[in-house]
Amino acid sequence: MNQKGDAIASSVCSSPRIDLKSNETMNTSLAMRLHSTLDEDAWEDLLSFIEDRRVIPIVGPELLQVTTDKGPRLLLDWVAEKLAARLNVNIAELPQPYTLNDVVCWFLAARGRREEAYVRLRGIIKDANFEPPATLRRLAAISDFDLFVSTTFDPLLENAINLERFGGAAGTEVVSYSPNRVADLPAERDQLQRPVVYHLFGKVSASPTYVISDEDLLEFICALQSEHLAPEKLFHELEHSHLLFIGSNFTNWLARLFLRMAKRQRLSDPRDVGEILADDHTSQDDRLMAFLQQVSVRTRIYMGAERFVEELHSRWQARRKPALTASAAPARFLPPAREMPDNAVFISYARDDLPAVQQIKAGLEAAGITTWFDMDRLEGGDDYDRKIQRNIARCSYFIPVVSATTQRRLEGYFRREWSYALDRVRNMADGALFILPVTIDATSAAEALVPDKFKALHFTQLPGGQVPGEFSQRLNDFMKARS
């Protein structure tokens, strides 16, 4: 939301806007301390915390600069204009420049149906289909970020992550909060298998389950402070992590309230984690700056959201390059996309062998080989089964992972996957290469509890999932010959 003045005071459409900004001015030395950018020590600390997965970006509307037919625009400003036209709002009667909240309030005051505003807005976003801004993609490219919180309703952040980390495939987990449907993180943060975007104020839909007005925002804030409606896992992470508020438009009391809600304790109490507010307006709000200086000493200010992301991305890359050059190890594991890419290698495995399978995926993809395996593992169900059958029917090669785990498990869904692979082989010419069995421990081909046709094939040893160069090269040669 693009707030003017105090967001809480303007939460009811008919309420007058109240300027809480004092006429008093801070002295020059205090202003200079608050308006300064991060020094080298602060950047060093921040990058170290990011590498340790102790930082959560909270992304706001100032990062959403999209390309329109009239040039670059902030998404919410553009949406306000389009929605006003769709709802026949008389913009001459609105404050100038008007906001999305102004449009919605005028429409409701004219006895418009509340639900219509959400449906029309969804259509506007869907039809526009904007590409994620370059700055948002730079933030998404920082792969040490595994949990993002969005304070806007659009899909641009998850689209940016999908482009930067999954080649455009839908690999990001998306969670959306609503007071009527409390959704939390899918697991504890250290157990997340995919990057997660949590829409704290809802995600665009045809239902009134996301924030488009100040009144909506008030309802969400109140619900989030309720003991029974708060997403507990998410709030635990916010409380114990360093927070980057990037491009937020929270002003004055809403900023104070949000910080207090996230930290779950008095801001003046001693704490081990801090926050950085990087936006275009906080440093201009003298009362808020004075409050943070006096009460929340762990909060730092950086002027300019886009400039902050540019510098953060540049420093993160520079810090990462020496480590990549010095190490021959494969890249850090990235989870597979939800849908299997074309010509991917299908990896079939028992659940207990997931760490080794992650190593296999990282090793093969470091050699340019696209792989896929199912990480969500519903272990049954017709829809799930049909998805697996389709993927095995169209994958380029099939790698069954044989191990002590598969020896112990006489029943398991991986055995059904093996059967589907054999069904496909029946339609192939004799000698056609498709199934490439591997072992990840001391299990030998002779003693392996696998189908007889597997035993006639060559088993490759990948101890612990480590992929030797000759195996990835051989598989690359197979795939080139096949194409």
Protein Blocks (a to p, Z undefined) as FASTA:
>chain_A
ZZehjfklmmpmklccddfbdfbdcdfklmmmmmpccdfklmmmmmmmmmnopaccdddf
klmcccdfebpadfklmmmmmmmmmnopafklpccdddfklmmmmmmmnopafklmmmmm
mmmmmmnopacdfklmmmmmmmmbmbdcdfbfbfklmmmmmmmmnnopafbccddddfkl
ccddfbdfklpcbdcdddfkopadfbdcbcfbfklmmmmmmmmmpmklccfklmmmmmmp
ccddehiabehjlmmmmmmmmnopafkbccfbdcddddfklmmmmklmmmmmmmmmmbcc
dehjklmmmmmmmmmmmmmmmmmmmpccdcddddddfbdcehiacddddfklmmmmmmmm
mmmmmnopacdddfklnogajklmmmmmmmmmmmmbdcddddfklmmmmbdfklmmmmmm
mmmmmmpcehiafbacddfbfbdfklpccdfklmmpccdddehhiacfklmmmmmmmmmm
mZZ
